[in-house]
Amino acid sequence: MKFVALVSGGKDSCFNIMHCQANGHELAALANLHPPYGNESDEMDSFMYQTVGYSILSLYEECFGVPMYRAEIKGRSLDTGLDYKSARKDDETEDLFELLKEVVREQPEIEAVSVGAILSTYQRTRVENVCGRLGLTCLAYLWQRDQSELLDEMISSGVNAILIKVAGIGLTADKHLGKTLAEVRPELHKLNRMFGSHVCGEGGEYETLVVDCPAFRKARIELERTETVRDENGDVAYLKVWGHTVAKTDGLPVEVPAPNLFEEDMQELYDELSSEVERCERSERKEREVVEVGECVQKLAKAVMISNLTVESNENMSIEEEITELFEKLKLKMREHAGTEDVYQFTFVSLILRDIGVFGQANAAYKQFFAAQGSEPNPPARACISSLLPAGKRAMLSATVSTLKKEARKGLHVQGRSYWAPANIGPYSQAIGVDERVYLAGQIPLVPASMRVYDDGDACGQAVLALQNLRRVREAVSSQGEFAYLVAYGADEEAVRVAVRVGERVVEGCFGVQVVSLPAGARVEFLGAGVDATFGIDDDDDDDEEKEEKRGSVVFCCDSAGEVRRRVAETGARGAIVYAAGEPLGGGGEGVEGYEIVHVERVWDGAGEREFGVVALF
């Protein structure tokens, strides 16, 4: 894709340009927001933009050899929540919207935006908001990267950046301003050990100006003179800089080290299991007619589950119309049983399609349901699969609604492309947290940087990557948390069996189900929920039943509908999700009606093939 790069002069924005180019994208333009001309200070009270050194950034157009678009910062930091949802014209984020709108108008071939965000959710959500409104893809390859690794990679990759501002403990104007990253690297690591300072300056400890890097194809900057400006307390200081360009005969090739696809423990798991797993021929599908199960409402301790919603299809009804009708039915149930019509009280939605081939149309209708509600961020987490449905039904919808105050609901909706985990560019979040429970969207084995399905011809690699993607999301929400439960979906028998082996290494009691197909042709998908350790999950004083209730779930497999009902009752759970390879309805009260039912082709756990897999919920 051709992209415009947001540049401040700092190391992060320049290094992200290099990663964009290394991933095959083409730099087409630069964009910069700066203080109003005539401003007495290079500094502005901005939550969003680095402005120190802005006067020399006009030279970047010559350095990079592409057009540069600039505009004054006219707005203020008004909407200061982590999730940006307002579009007030006097908010500084709207200055970025107007600038990028101009860029796209002048260069309509541009499809993406480069941003150097590492840890700042504040910055990321605002850039993603603007990109979404303009139909652009956000490229944020530094997101969630280890800062020590990043700093070393910047230095070794030829990013020549000097400290242009210091504002952190241990950094002084006299000793550190004007020094290169390589020169201050030992001091930055020392301050990190002593005070927990961020070595890449993510806590505002320092700011930089890049005077040369491999992405500077045409010229570099040579400083002529500098002037130190200090605040009245002397704690913060920055450089005013003057300089000129020096032509480069030929820019160096842009080569940057990309992080390994698999984390160390996941690579070890892949190496071990890929040589151990039994290869099996893809068996014939278990064709069977499934009976229709009734709609049900299960009231949990802090949520309401509305499940098994379907509508009758006919040849004159499009899948978009069917999805729309399903959501209208869901809204009525929500109002009746949860006492709200706010769709942003949903925490998780399950959409099951008869044919994954209609996913695009179904997703478009799904998106409209949430887009129609305004500009609220963080739609619910979601899983979408193709599995068995009763005759005459093309889709089944189930959803969980929080009964707590909306303020208790937190979301993670990362839409930028990175090395971290797959971007969610659709109408769903990677995770929604409510109190101790973290609802996680299903994850398939997408390579985050390319958003393509990983395929080395081996189900093991897909299973390991899908689980790593899910784990990274859970850790981003609660770094000290754990999985409450884990279910592996597989599109064939081998994929299910391999995925169960992988999942069992991370979560005891993981089981797998074979479905008809998964999005993007993936063979494996992992679904689960997390739990936040700050709620005392591992309190040694708790007995097993108390721990299970705090985790919110109990997982088991069994071989009869009667056993499902008996064991759910024994746990004291208030509801259940039942994956049924066997017949869920039985005589004499032995069926499992009254639960959320997902008809699947097979169920597997560590002991072998089973009839039912159950997630019992409190």
C-alpha positions in Angstrom: 0.0 0.0 0.0 1.0 3.6 -0.5 1.1 5.4 2.8 1.5 8.8 4.4 3.7 9.0 7.4 2.9 11.1 10.4 6.2 12.7 11.4 7.2 14.7 14.4 10.9 14.5 13.9 11.2 11.8 16.5 12.9 8.4 16.3 9.6 6.4 16.6 7.9 8.0 13.6 11.0 7.5 11.4 11.7 4.0 12.5 8.1 3.0 11.8 8.5 4.3 8.3 11.4 2.0 7.9 9.3 -0.9 9.1 6.5 0.0 6.7 8.9 0.0 3.8 10.4 -3.3 5.0 6.9 -4.8 4.9 6.5 -3.8 1.3 4.6 -0.5 1.7 5.5 2.6 -0.3 6.1 6.0 1.3 4.1 8.5 -0.7 3.9 11.6 1.6 4.6 13.0 5.0 2.2 14.9 7.3 3.0 17.1 10.3 1.1 19.2 12.7 2.9 22.1 14.4 2.3 25.1 16.7 0.9 28.2 15.1 3.5 30.3 13.3 4.7 33.1 15.6 4.2 30.9 18.7 6.7 32.1 21.3 7.7 28.5 22.3 8.3 25.3 20.4 6.4 23.6 23.2 2.6 23.2 23.2 0.3 21.9 25.9 -0.7 18.9 23.7 -1.6 15.4 24.8 -1.1 14.2 21.2 1.7 15.8 19.3 5.5 16.3 19.7 6.2 19.9 18.7 9.8 20.5 19.9 12.0 21.0 16.8 9.1 21.6 14.4 10.9 24.6 12.7 13.5 22.3 11.1 10.9 19.7 9.9 10.4 21.6 6.6 13.8 19.9 5.6 12.2 16.4 5.8 10.5 16.8 2.4 14.0 17.0 0.8 15.4 14.2 3.0 12.7 11.7 2.3 12.1 12.9 -1.3 8.2 12.9 -1.0 5.7 15.8 -0.6 5.1 17.0 3.0 1.7 18.4 4.2 1.7 20.6 7.2 -0.9 22.4 9.2 -1.2 24.4 12.4 -2.5 22.8 15.6 -5.7 24.9 16.3 -7.6 22.7 18.7 -7.0 21.7 22.3 -6.9 18.5 24.3 -10.6 18.4 25.1 -11.6 14.7 24.9 -8.9 13.3 27.2 -10.3 9.8 27.7 -8.2 6.8 26.4 -10.9 6.0 23.9 -11.6 8.8 21.5 -15.3 9.1 20.6 -16.0 12.8 20.1 -15.6 14.8 16.9 -15.6 18.3 18.3 -14.0 20.6 15.8 -12.0 22.3 18.5 -10.4 19.1 19.7 -6.8 18.8 18.5 -7.5 15.3 17.0 -9.7 17.0 14.5 -6.7 18.9 13.2 -5.3 15.6 12.2 -8.5 14.6 10.5 -8.5 17.7 8.4 -4.8 17.4 7.5 -5.2 13.7 6.4 -8.4 14.6 4.5 -6.3 17.1 2.5 -3.6 14.5 1.9 -6.1 12.0 0.5 -7.8 14.6 -1.6 -4.4 15.6 -3.2 -3.1 12.0 -3.4 -6.1 9.6 -3.6 -3.8 6.6 -4.2 -2.8 6.7 -0.5 -4.4 3.8 1.5 -2.5 3.8 4.8 -1.1 5.9 7.6 2.2 5.3 9.4 2.3 6.1 13.1 5.1 5.5 15.6 3.0 4.6 18.7 4.6 2.1 21.1 2.6 2.1 24.3 0.3 5.2 24.0 -3.3 4.0 23.8 -4.3 7.7 23.8 -2.4 8.3 20.6 -3.3 5.0 18.9 -7.0 5.3 19.4 -7.1 8.8 18.0 -5.1 7.9 14.9 -7.2 4.8 14.4 -10.4 6.9 14.8 -9.3 9.3 12.1 -8.1 6.5 9.8 -11.5 4.7 10.2 -13.4 7.8 9.2 -11.2 8.3 6.1 -11.1 4.6 5.1 -7.3 4.3 5.7 -5.3 1.5 7.2 -3.2 2.3 10.3 0.3 0.9 10.2 1.8 0.8 13.7 4.7 -1.7 13.6 6.2 -0.5 16.9 3.0 -1.2 18.9 3.6 -3.2 22.1 7.3 -3.9 21.2 9.8 -4.4 24.0 11.5 -1.0 24.4 15.0 -2.3 25.1 14.9 -4.3 21.9 13.5 -1.3 20.0 16.2 1.1 21.2 19.0 -1.3 20.2 17.3 -2.0 16.8 17.0 1.7 16.1 20.7 2.3 16.8 21.9 -0.8 14.9 19.7 0.1 11.9 21.3 3.5 11.4 18.8 5.8 13.0 20.9 8.9 13.9 18.7 10.7 16.4 19.7 13.3 19.0 18.0 14.1 22.3 16.2 17.4 21.7 14.2 17.5 25.0 14.8 16.1 28.5 12.1 15.9 31.1 12.8 12.8 33.1 14.6 12.1 36.4 18.3 11.7 35.8 18.4 13.5 32.4 19.8 17.0 32.3 20.2 19.7 29.7 23.9 20.1 30.2 24.8 16.4 30.1 22.3 14.9 27.7 20.7 17.4 25.2 22.2 17.0 21.8 23.6 13.5 22.5 22.8 10.7 20.1 20.8 7.6 21.1 24.0 5.5 21.0 25.7 7.9 23.4 22.9 8.0 26.0 22.0 4.3 25.7 23.9 3.2 28.8 22.4 6.0 30.8 18.9 5.2 29.7 19.2 1.6 30.8 20.7 2.7 34.1 17.8 5.0 34.8 15.4 2.2 33.8 17.0 -0.1 36.5 17.0 2.7 39.1 13.7 4.4 38.6 11.7 2.3 36.1 12.1 5.0 33.4 11.1 4.1 29.8 14.2 3.6 27.7 12.3 4.7 24.6 10.9 7.8 26.4 7.3 6.5 26.4 6.8 8.2 29.8 7.8 11.6 28.4 11.3 11.3 29.7 12.9 12.7 26.5 12.2 13.5 22.9 14.4 13.2 19.8 15.2 14.6 16.4 16.3 12.3 13.6 19.0 13.9 11.5 19.7 10.9 9.3 18.4 7.3 8.8 18.2 4.9 5.9 14.7 6.1 5.0 16.3 9.5 4.2 16.9 8.7 0.6 17.9 12.1 -0.8 19.6 14.1 2.0 20.5 14.2 5.7 20.3 17.2 8.1 23.4 18.9 9.4 22.8 21.2 12.4 24.3 24.7 12.3 23.6 25.8 15.8 21.4 25.1 18.8 20.0 27.1 21.7 18.9 25.6 25.0 15.6 26.7 26.5 14.9 25.8 30.1 11.7 26.0 32.1 11.7 28.2 35.2 12.5 25.2 37.5 15.2 23.8 35.3 13.6 20.4 35.3 12.6 20.5 31.6 14.8 21.7 28.8 14.8 21.6 25.0 16.8 22.6 22.1 15.9 25.1 19.4 17.7 24.0 16.3 18.9 25.5 13.0 20.3 23.5 10.1 20.5 22.6 6.5 20.4 19.5 4.3 23.4 17.7 2.8 22.7 15.6 -0.3 23.1 11.9 -0.2 24.5 10.2 -3.3 22.3 7.1 -2.7 20.2 6.2 0.3 20.9 3.0 2.0 18.5 0.1 1.6 15.9 0.0 4.3 16.7 -3.1 6.3 15.3 -3.5 9.8 15.1 -6.6 12.0 11.6 -7.9 12.4 10.7 -9.7 15.6 10.3 -13.5 15.4 6.8 -14.6 14.6 6.6 -17.0 17.5 7.6 -16.0 21.1 10.3 -18.2 22.6 8.0 -20.6 24.5 5.6 -20.8 21.6 8.5 -21.7 19.2 9.6 -24.4 21.6 6.0 -25.7 21.8 5.8 -25.7 18.0 9.2 -27.5 17.6 8.1 -30.2 20.1 4.6 -30.9 18.9 5.2 -30.6 15.2 7.3 -33.7 15.4 5.1 -35.5 17.8 1.5 -35.0 16.6 -0.1 -37.8 14.7 -0.9 -37.1 11.1 -4.3 -38.3 10.1 -6.2 -38.2 6.9 -8.9 -35.7 6.8 -11.9 -37.8 7.5 -15.3 -37.4 5.8 -17.6 -34.9 7.4 -20.2 -36.2 9.8 -23.3 -35.2 7.8 -26.3 -35.0 10.0 -29.5 -33.1 10.4 -29.7 -31.1 13.6 -32.9 -30.3 15.4 -33.9 -26.8 16.3 -33.3 -25.8 19.9 -35.3 -23.2 21.6 -34.3 -19.6 22.3 -33.1 -19.2 25.9 -32.1 -16.6 28.4 -29.6 -17.5 31.1 -29.1 -15.0 34.0 -25.6 -15.1 35.4 -24.2 -13.2 38.4 -23.3 -10.1 36.4 -24.6 -10.8 32.9 -27.5 -12.1 30.9 -26.9 -14.6 28.1 -29.4 -14.5 25.2 -28.9 -17.5 23.0 -30.0 -19.6 20.0 -31.7 -16.8 18.1 -32.7 -17.7 14.6 -35.2 -16.5 11.9 -36.8 -18.5 9.2 -35.1 -18.1 5.8 -36.8 -18.0 2.5 -35.6 -17.6 -1.1 -36.6 -13.9 -1.2 -34.6 -13.0 2.0 -31.0 -11.9 1.6 -28.5 -12.8 4.3 -28.2 -9.1 5.1 -31.9 -9.0 5.8 -31.7 -12.1 7.9 -28.9 -10.7 10.1 -30.8 -7.4 10.5 -33.9 -9.3 11.6 -31.8 -11.4 14.1 -30.5 -8.2 15.7 -33.9 -6.7 15.9 -35.0 -9.8 17.8 -31.9 -9.6 20.0 -32.7 -5.9 20.9 -36.2 -6.9 22.0 -34.8 -9.7 24.2 -32.2 -7.4 25.6 -34.8 -4.8 26.6 -37.0 -7.5 28.2 -34.4 -9.4 30.1 -31.5 -7.0 30.7 -33.5 -3.7 31.0 -31.4 -1.8 28.5 -31.4 -1.0 24.7 -27.7 0.1 24.7 -25.9 -2.3 22.4 -22.6 -1.3 23.9 -23.7 -3.2 27.0 -23.0 -6.3 24.9 -19.7 -7.9 25.9 -19.6 -10.9 23.5 -21.5 -12.0 20.4 -21.4 -15.4 18.8 -22.5 -15.5 15.1 -22.8 -19.0 13.5 -23.3 -19.2 9.8 -24.4 -22.2 7.7 -22.1 -21.1 4.9 -18.9 -19.1 5.6 -19.1 -17.9 2.0 -21.7 -15.3 3.0 -19.4 -13.9 5.7 -18.8 -10.6 3.9 -22.4 -9.8 3.4 -23.3 -10.9 7.0 -20.4 -8.8 8.4 -21.6 -5.8 6.5 -25.1 -6.1 8.1 -23.5 -6.8 11.5 -21.4 -3.6 11.2 -24.5 -1.5 10.5 -26.0 -2.5 13.7 -23.2 -1.0 15.8 -22.4 1.9 13.4 -26.0 3.0 13.7 -25.5 3.6 17.4 -23.1 6.5 16.9 -19.4 6.9 17.5 -19.0 4.8 20.6 -15.7 2.9 20.7 -15.2 -0.7 21.6 -18.0 -2.9 20.2 -18.3 -6.3 21.8 -15.8 -9.1 21.3 -17.0 -11.7 18.7 -16.6 -15.2 17.3 -17.9 -16.1 13.9 -17.8 -19.7 12.5 -19.6 -21.9 10.1 -21.2 -24.9 11.7 -24.3 -27.1 11.6 -27.7 -25.3 11.8 -31.3 -26.6 11.6 -33.0 -26.8 8.2 -34.2 -23.5 6.9 -31.8 -21.4 9.1 -28.7 -19.7 7.7 -27.5 -17.9 10.8 -27.8 -18.2 14.6 -27.0 -15.4 17.0 -26.1 -15.4 20.7 -25.0 -12.6 22.9 -23.9 -11.8 26.5 -25.1 -8.5 28.0 -23.4 -7.0 31.1 -25.8 -6.0 33.9 -23.2 -3.8 35.6 -22.9 0.0 35.0 -21.4 0.9 31.7 -18.4 2.5 33.4 -17.3 -1.0 34.5 -16.9 -2.1 30.8 -13.4 -1.6 29.3 -12.4 -2.5 25.8 -9.4 -3.3 23.7 -9.9 -2.5 20.0 -6.6 -2.3 18.2 -7.2 -1.6 14.5 -3.6 -0.8 13.4 -1.4 -3.3 11.7 1.6 -4.4 13.8 3.8 -7.3 14.8 1.7 -7.7 18.0 -1.6 -9.4 17.2 -4.1 -9.2 14.4 -5.8 -5.9 13.8 -9.6 -5.9 14.3 -10.7 -3.8 11.4 -14.2 -5.1 11.7 -17.0 -4.1 14.1 -15.7 -6.0 17.1 -13.0 -5.6 19.8 -10.2 -8.0 20.6 -11.4 -8.0 24.2 -14.0 -6.5 26.5 -13.4 -6.5 30.3 -16.1 -6.3 32.9 -14.8 -6.6 36.5 -12.8 -9.8 36.7 -14.1 -11.4 33.4 -12.3 -10.6 30.1 -14.4 -11.6 27.0 -12.0 -12.5 24.2 -12.7 -12.5 20.5 -11.9 -15.6 18.6 -8.4 -15.6 17.1 -7.4 -17.4 13.9 -3.7 -17.8 12.8 -3.3 -14.4 11.1 0.3 -13.2 10.8 -0.2 -9.7 12.4 2.2 -7.8 10.2 0.6 -9.0 6.9 -2.9 -10.0 8.1 -2.5 -13.2 6.0 -3.3 -16.7 7.3 -0.1 -18.5 8.4 0.2 -21.7 6.4 3.2 -24.0 6.3 1.0 -27.0 5.4 0.9 -27.9 9.1 -2.0 -27.5 11.5 0.4 -27.3 14.4 1.8 -23.9 13.2 -1.7 -22.6 12.8 -2.7 -23.7 16.3 0.4 -22.2 18.0 0.0 -18.9 16.2 -3.8 -18.7 16.9 -3.2 -19.4 20.6 -0.3 -16.9 20.7 -2.6 -14.2 19.2 -5.2 -14.9 21.8 -2.7 -14.9 24.7 -1.2 -11.6 23.6 -4.7 -10.0 23.7 -5.4 -11.4 27.1 -2.1 -10.2 28.4 -2.6 -6.7 27.0 -5.9 -6.4 29.1 -4.5 -8.0 32.2 -0.7 -8.8 32.3 -1.1 -10.8 35.5 -4.3 -12.6 34.5 -4.9 -16.1 33.2 -7.4 -17.9 31.0 -10.7 -18.8 32.5 -11.4 -21.3 29.7 -10.2 -22.2 26.3 -12.0 -23.9 23.3 -10.3 -24.9 20.1 -12.2 -24.8 16.8 -10.9 -26.9 13.9 -12.1 -27.1 10.3 -11.0 -30.8 10.1 -10.3 -33.7 12.4 -6.5 -33.3 12.4 -6.7 -29.6 13.1 -9.0 -30.2 16.1 -6.8 -32.9 17.6 -3.6 -30.8 17.1 -5.2 -27.7 18.5 -6.3 -29.6 21.6 -2.7 -30.7 22.2 -1.5 -27.1 21.9 -4.3 -25.7 24.1 -3.8 -28.2 26.9 -0.2 -27.0 27.3 -1.6 -23.6 28.3 -5.0 -24.3 29.9 -5.9 -27.5 31.7 -9.2 -28.8 30.5 -9.1 -27.3 27.0 -11.3 -29.2 24.5 -11.8 -28.9 20.8 -14.7 -29.0 18.4 -14.8 -29.7 14.7 -16.9 -27.2 12.8 -17.8 -26.8 9.1 -15.3 -24.0 8.3 -13.6 -20.9 9.7 -13.0 -17.4 8.4 -10.3 -16.8 5.8 -9.9 -20.5 5.2 -8.1 -21.0 8.5 -7.9 -24.5 9.9 -7.8 -23.5 13.6 -9.4 -20.8 15.8 -9.1 -20.4 19.6 -11.9 -18.9 21.7 -11.8 -18.3 25.4 -12.2 -15.9 28.2 -9.7 -14.4 30.6 -9.7 -13.5 34.2 -8.0 -10.5 35.9 -5.7 -11.6 38.7 -6.3 -8.3 40.5 -9.6 -9.8 41.7 -7.8 -12.4 43.9 -8.3 -15.5 41.7 -5.4 -17.4 43.2 -6.2 -16.7 46.8 -4.9 -19.7 48.8 -7.7 -19.3 51.3 -10.3 -20.1 48.7 -11.5 -23.6 48.2 -11.9 -25.1 44.7 -15.6 -24.1 44.4 -14.8 -20.5 45.4 -12.0 -20.3 42.9 -14.2 -21.7 40.1 -16.8 -19.1 40.8 -14.3 -16.3 40.7 -13.0 -17.6 37.4 -16.5 -17.6 36.2 -16.5 -21.0 34.5 -16.0 -24.8 34.7 -15.1 -26.8 31.6 -15.8 -30.5 31.0 -16.6 -33.0 28.3 -19.1 -35.9 28.6 -21.1 -38.4 26.5 -24.7 -37.9 27.2 -27.2 -35.0 27.5 -28.3 -36.2 30.9 -24.7 -36.1 32.2 -24.4 -32.5 30.9 -27.4 -31.4 32.9 -26.3 -33.3 36.0 -22.8 -31.9 36.0 -23.8 -28.3 35.3 -26.2 -28.6 38.3 -23.4 -30.0 40.5 -21.2 -27.0 39.8 -23.8 -24.5 40.8 -23.4 -22.7 37.5 -26.2 -20.4 36.4 -25.8 -21.2 32.7 -23.8 -23.1 30.1 -22.6 -23.2 26.5 -22.9 -26.7 25.1 -21.0 -27.9 22.0 -23.1 -30.8 20.9 -21.8 -33.5 18.5 -24.5 -35.7 19.9 -28.2 -35.1 20.0 -28.9 -32.3 22.6 -32.6 -33.1 23.0 -33.7 -36.1 24.9 -36.7 -37.6 26.6 -37.6 -37.6 30.2 -35.9 -34.3 31.0 -32.6 -35.7 29.9 -32.0 -33.1 27.2 -30.0 -29.9 27.4 -32.6 -27.4 26.3 -32.3 -24.2 28.2 -28.6 -23.7 27.4 -26.7 -22.1 24.6 -26.3 -24.8 22.0 -23.6 -25.0 19.3 -24.1 -28.0 16.9 -20.7 -29.3 15.8 -19.4 -32.3 13.9 -17.0 -33.7 16.6 -15.8 -32.9 20.1 -12.4 -33.9 21.3 -10.5 -33.7 24.6 -7.3 -35.2 25.9 -9.1 -38.6 26.3 -10.4 -38.8 22.8 -13.6 -38.2 20.9 -16.7 -37.2 23.0 -20.3 -36.3 22.5 -20.5 -32.9 24.4 -18.1 -30.2 25.4 -19.4 -27.8 28.0 -18.5 -24.4 29.4 -20.5 -24.0 32.6 -20.8 -20.3 33.6 -21.5 -18.6 37.0 
